[in-house]
Amino acid sequence: MTEDRSSPFRDAHTDIKTAHGVPETEQTRSPAYKLAFADNEFLCRDELRPVRLQLELLKPQMLLDEYGVESTVVLFGGARIPAPDKASEASNKNLAALSRYYEEARRFAYLVTEASLVAGGHRNIIATGGGPGVMEAGNRGAREAGGISIGLNIVLPHEQAPNEYVTPDLCFNFHYFAIRKMHFLMRANAVCVFPGGFGTLDEMFESLTLIQTGRMKRVPFLLFGKDFWQTIINWEALAEAGTISAEDLSLFRYVETADEAIAAMAEWEGAGEKREAIPGR
């Protein structure tokens, strides 16, 4: 990023450089002397948590704006789902069978990105969690189409490294799950959920809850793999029990292939309008 040369005040970068050139004394070696914004130990104190939350919201927001990203198509899905050519290495046969969804995610991202580029390349940018599995497939398809894609990584004990297909300038890393989830949905024009585990379920239900409660506008919400989703979640039982409304079952649709998903997005009510995911953000 370029420095703001229109300001009459000395910029922060200059002061950081100057601070490195001062004489080394007992006073200048003290942590108290460090510039507050250049002091990592200070920024990581518990009392600075509100500032860190703000920074994690602001940094991706600014960089995405500078890159001209107006809207996204979000892909959620399992990190453990292998590419078809690596299905034989899967931990069990059921996981190997799900490898077909890697290819569907890859093709879906390709088609979405291809259409986005025709329209100028600023809308419906593929956004994933930035990791392996379905996330990798989404970023991979976008790159193969010649477009950009977003990776919203988070620091975890495992599976946290970004995949090689995320656009480097749009590869972010988060400490706070809550802020990461906001960035998933703030620009979302569609949400596509592939088979996955706890993380995928968490993201899916939180997104559905936002739509159900009117905190987020209704967008195309597609579940890839009807058999998978109906096996692990008894949606109808929730409606029969009265814990959700029967109408809530219309918040999402099942699809099996990338082509079905593209058609469902085009047919979705209001699909042509520009959406703002979180009103008043």
C-alpha positions as MATLAB code, in Angstrom:
seq = 'MTEDRSSPFRDAHTDIKTAHGVPETEQTRSPAYKLAFADNEFLCRDELRPVRLQLELLKPQMLLDEYGVESTVVLFGGARIPAPDKASEASNKNLAALSRYYEEARRFAYLVTEASLVAGGHRNIIATGGGPGVMEAGNRGAREAGGISIGLNIVLPHEQAPNEYVTPDLCFNFHYFAIRKMHFLMRANAVCVFPGGFGTLDEMFESLTLIQTGRMKRVPFLLFGKDFWQTIINWEALAEAGTISAEDLSLFRYVETADEAIAAMAEWEGAGEKREAIPGR';
ca = [
       0.000    0.000    0.000;
       1.171    3.534   -0.684;
       1.730    6.142    2.000;
      -0.682    9.028    2.354;
       1.470   11.982    1.281;
      -1.426   14.430    1.560;
      -1.257   14.491    5.364;
       0.770   17.339    6.944;
       1.779   15.035    9.808;
       4.767   12.757   10.074;
       3.696    9.216    9.124;
       3.908    6.160   11.360;
       6.324    4.273    9.090;
       8.910    7.019    9.444;
       8.633    6.983   13.222;
       9.103    3.215   13.364;
      12.295    3.519   11.314;
      13.513    6.415   13.431;
      12.907    4.456   16.632;
      15.386    1.826   15.458;
      18.112    4.428   15.132;
      18.067    5.891   18.641;
      21.004    5.262   20.998;
      20.711    1.985   22.918;
      20.297    2.805   26.567;
      18.541    1.343   29.568;
      15.606    3.586   28.773;
      15.318    2.803   25.055;
      15.593   -0.942   25.709;
      12.589   -0.860   28.013;
       9.301   -2.208   26.570;
       7.631    0.966   27.816;
       9.579    2.980   25.225;
       8.262    1.062   22.238;
       5.680    2.759   20.063;
       2.359    1.267   21.126;
       1.323    0.219   17.601;
       4.721   -1.432   17.006;
       4.743   -3.339   20.307;
       3.488   -6.888   19.736;
       3.603   -7.823   23.393;
       1.424   -4.838   24.245;
      -1.051   -5.553   21.424;
      -1.462   -9.142   22.652;
      -2.450   -8.169   26.189;
      -5.931   -9.195   27.319;
      -6.953   -5.571   27.695;
      -6.276   -5.015   23.975;
      -8.730   -7.679   22.817;
     -11.281   -5.086   21.590;
      -8.553   -3.483   19.472;
      -7.508   -6.848   18.021;
     -11.121   -7.650   17.170;
     -11.397   -4.341   15.356;
      -8.161   -4.915   13.475;
      -9.260   -8.364   12.301;
     -12.486   -6.858   10.993;
     -10.800   -3.860    9.399;
      -7.752   -5.369    7.671;
      -9.594   -7.773    5.323;
     -12.333   -5.200    4.801;
      -9.845   -2.591    3.595;
      -7.858   -4.986    1.392;
     -10.973   -6.477   -0.216;
     -12.274   -2.971   -0.913;
      -8.940   -1.963   -2.418;
      -9.039   -5.079   -4.617;
     -12.492   -4.132   -5.842;
     -14.324   -7.173   -4.459;
     -18.021   -6.274   -4.390;
     -19.626   -9.643   -3.620;
     -18.706  -13.263   -3.049;
     -19.946  -16.805   -3.499;
     -19.046  -18.718   -0.351;
     -18.021  -22.370   -0.311;
     -18.121  -24.305    2.960;
     -17.011  -27.933    3.091;
     -14.823  -30.555    4.677;
     -11.072  -30.129    4.903;
     -10.638  -33.920    4.832;
     -12.398  -34.583    1.530;
      -9.681  -35.692   -0.902;
      -9.216  -34.908   -4.551;
     -10.337  -37.853   -6.726;
      -6.737  -38.770   -7.576;
      -5.974  -39.060   -3.856;
      -9.148  -40.868   -2.810;
      -7.225  -44.095   -2.271;
      -5.315  -42.349    0.534;
      -8.497  -41.475    2.456;
      -8.889  -42.783    5.993;
     -12.020  -44.788    5.097;
     -14.107  -45.761    2.087;
     -16.928  -43.341    2.930;
     -14.551  -40.391    2.856;
     -13.085  -41.656   -0.405;
     -16.584  -41.768   -1.904;
     -17.081  -38.096   -1.031;
     -14.122  -37.182   -3.248;
     -16.574  -36.564   -6.088;
     -17.611  -33.392   -4.294;
     -14.055  -32.084   -4.551;
     -14.472  -32.193   -8.312;
     -17.935  -30.623   -8.170;
     -16.623  -27.785   -5.979;
     -13.746  -27.248   -8.370;
     -16.033  -27.136  -11.428;
     -18.597  -24.965   -9.660;
     -15.919  -22.415   -8.711;
     -14.640  -22.473  -12.290;
     -18.086  -21.719  -13.714;
     -18.840  -18.987  -11.177;
     -15.468  -17.335  -11.779;
     -15.806  -17.600  -15.536;
     -19.142  -15.770  -15.384;
     -17.725  -13.218  -12.953;
     -14.870  -12.375  -15.319;
     -17.286  -11.833  -18.190;
     -19.155   -9.346  -15.981;
     -16.005   -7.444  -15.002;
     -14.474   -9.623  -12.305;
     -15.645   -7.719   -9.214;
     -18.743   -9.669   -8.226;
     -19.312  -13.270   -7.123;
     -15.715  -13.883   -6.177;
     -15.167  -17.356   -4.734;
     -14.476  -17.297   -0.983;
     -13.420  -20.343    1.044;
     -11.828  -21.126    4.370;
      -8.504  -21.255    2.547;
      -7.545  -24.742    3.675;
      -7.463  -28.212    2.073;
     -10.295  -30.416    0.807;
     -13.372  -28.660   -0.543;
     -11.774  -25.296    0.238;
      -8.785  -26.119   -1.946;
     -11.113  -27.274   -4.714;
     -12.943  -23.945   -4.702;
      -9.813  -21.835   -4.868;
      -8.356  -24.184   -7.470;
     -11.356  -23.888   -9.773;
     -11.251  -20.096   -9.556;
      -7.581  -20.011  -10.474;
      -8.066  -22.431  -13.367;
     -10.732  -20.079  -14.727;
      -8.197  -17.251  -14.620;
      -9.771  -15.349  -11.748;
      -9.068  -14.422   -8.160;
     -10.372  -16.079   -5.013;
     -10.394  -15.418   -1.284;
      -9.075  -17.626    1.515;
     -10.171  -16.929    5.092;
      -7.795  -19.064    7.131;
      -7.755  -19.375   10.901;
      -4.984  -20.421   13.258;
      -5.647  -24.020   14.360;
      -3.518  -26.816   15.785;
      -3.880  -28.558   12.405;
      -5.175  -27.948    8.857;
      -4.464  -24.224    9.153;
      -2.009  -23.673    6.270;
      -3.480  -21.935    3.214;
      -3.788  -23.977    0.053;
      -1.663  -23.014   -2.922;
      -4.555  -21.780   -5.063;
      -5.740  -18.827   -2.958;
      -4.906  -15.448   -4.471;
      -1.942  -14.378   -2.290;
      -3.172  -10.796   -1.847;
      -6.531  -12.155   -0.651;
      -5.204  -14.831    1.693;
      -6.133  -13.796    5.234;
      -5.459  -15.342    8.626;
      -7.690  -14.963   11.675;
      -7.456  -15.495   15.415;
     -11.160  -14.889   16.116;
     -13.737  -17.291   14.660;
     -16.478  -14.675   15.041;
     -14.737  -12.074   12.861;
     -13.864  -14.705   10.271;
     -17.538  -15.691   10.068;
     -18.518  -12.060    9.542;
     -16.163  -11.829    6.576;
     -17.606  -15.015    5.105;
     -21.080  -13.471    4.978;
     -20.675   -9.694    4.714;
     -20.422   -9.852    0.904;
     -22.135  -13.205    0.269;
     -24.359  -13.423   -2.809;
     -24.709  -17.186   -2.356;
     -23.733  -19.857    0.166;
     -22.829  -23.349   -1.014;
     -22.291  -26.092    1.550;
     -20.546  -29.340    0.688;
     -20.246  -32.404    2.933;
     -18.073  -31.736    5.959;
     -17.619  -32.073    9.689;
     -18.100  -29.934   12.790;
     -16.686  -26.784   11.192;
     -18.903  -27.084    8.124;
     -21.981  -27.756   10.274;
     -21.166  -24.772   12.464;
     -20.845  -22.458    9.466;
     -23.974  -23.833    7.817;
     -26.234  -23.521   10.863;
     -24.969  -20.066   11.778;
     -25.612  -18.846    8.240;
     -29.079  -20.403    8.158;
     -29.890  -18.871   11.544;
     -28.939  -15.401   10.313;
     -31.239  -15.813    7.330;
     -34.037  -17.396    9.383;
     -34.000  -14.533   11.889;
     -33.794  -11.802    9.258;
     -30.317  -10.707   10.281;
     -29.117  -11.584    6.788;
     -30.954  -11.276    3.508;
     -32.046  -14.466    1.854;
     -29.533  -15.625   -0.728;
     -29.195  -18.825   -2.767;
     -28.313  -21.448   -0.147;
     -27.315  -24.749   -1.707;
     -26.493  -28.049   -0.034;
     -24.437  -30.352   -2.228;
     -25.305  -34.016   -1.678;
     -28.902  -34.694   -0.675;
     -28.177  -38.200    0.613;
     -25.380  -36.952    2.842;
     -27.370  -34.119    4.381;
     -30.565  -36.095    4.870;
     -28.586  -38.891    6.523;
     -26.866  -36.733    9.120;
     -29.674  -34.213    9.769;
     -33.360  -35.010   10.138;
     -34.633  -31.665    8.933;
     -38.263  -32.792    8.776;
     -38.130  -33.921   12.415;
     -37.172  -30.399   13.445;
     -40.214  -29.029   11.624;
     -42.505  -31.754   13.004;
     -41.272  -31.021   16.524;
     -42.085  -27.352   15.999;
     -38.564  -26.181   16.791;
     -38.406  -24.697   13.295;
     -41.203  -23.718   10.932;
     -42.069  -25.832    7.923;
     -41.281  -22.746    5.826;
     -37.708  -22.796    7.133;
     -37.065  -25.892    5.041;
     -37.354  -23.678    1.962;
     -34.343  -21.605    3.021;
     -32.068  -24.077    1.236;
     -32.090  -26.417   -1.732;
     -30.291  -29.654   -2.497;
     -28.071  -29.960   -5.561;
     -25.752  -32.709   -6.743;
     -23.622  -31.121   -9.414;
     -22.007  -27.820  -10.310;
     -24.384  -27.383  -13.239;
     -27.410  -27.894  -10.984;
     -26.027  -25.320   -8.568;
     -25.503  -22.731  -11.304;
     -29.081  -23.269  -12.499;
     -30.449  -23.023   -8.947;
     -28.630  -19.739   -8.358;
     -30.048  -18.301  -11.585;
     -33.590  -19.380  -10.682;
     -33.467  -18.200   -7.073;
     -35.961  -15.445   -6.272;
     -34.185  -12.087   -6.343;
     -31.025  -13.590   -7.791;
     -30.480  -10.545   -9.977;
     -30.503   -7.988   -7.215;
     -27.437   -6.666   -5.459;
     -27.446   -8.062   -1.928;
     -26.003   -6.647    1.236;
     -25.566   -9.594    3.564;
     -25.821   -7.803    6.889;
     -28.217   -4.820    6.771;
     -26.737   -1.601    8.029;
     -23.166   -2.866    8.217;
];
